[in-house]
Amino acid sequence: MARTKTGAHAPYVKLLALLQDGNVVTKDEIEATLSNDIHVYRLSTYIWDIKTKTEGIVRVIKDGRAVTGYQITNPAVVKAFLAKAGIGDFVPGTGTIKPSASKFAAPKVKSLSGLKAKPAKAAKPAKVEAPVTDEVVEITD
């Protein structure tokens, strides 16, 4: 298991705590319970972490091609892992996560002065002259 801050649990461990009983848990239930603790859009990554970093076996419940829920098939092994990880103090839904933001996101501007832009100089209109010809064209119907 990767090192984390003291007292902080990895997101996949929080998800594993919710799945530990061996019952089928739908994606909607996960979102309702853990939306303050994990980034729900990364759910597939957390399931992959459970499969690779623990001895938990995750069964994916599908409706056609769409994933509807998840189930742990070896709850005894998972409960032993969670006891070793010290997850007993975790209460789902009590955390606060900061929203993820791209480091390339544009800064929020509240006024034009916040842009720190300089006004552009007004361009002078170009003088346009029509070409002068000596020919006279007569149009008759």
Buried (B, 14 or more C-beta within 10 A) or exposed (E): EEEEEEEEBBBBBBBBBBBBEBEBBEBEBBEEBBBEBBBBEBBEEBBEBBEEBBEBBBEEEEEEEEBEBBBBEBBEBBBEBBEEBEBEEBEBEEBEEEEEEEEEEEEEEEEEEEEEEEEEEEEEEEEEEEEEEEEEEEEEE
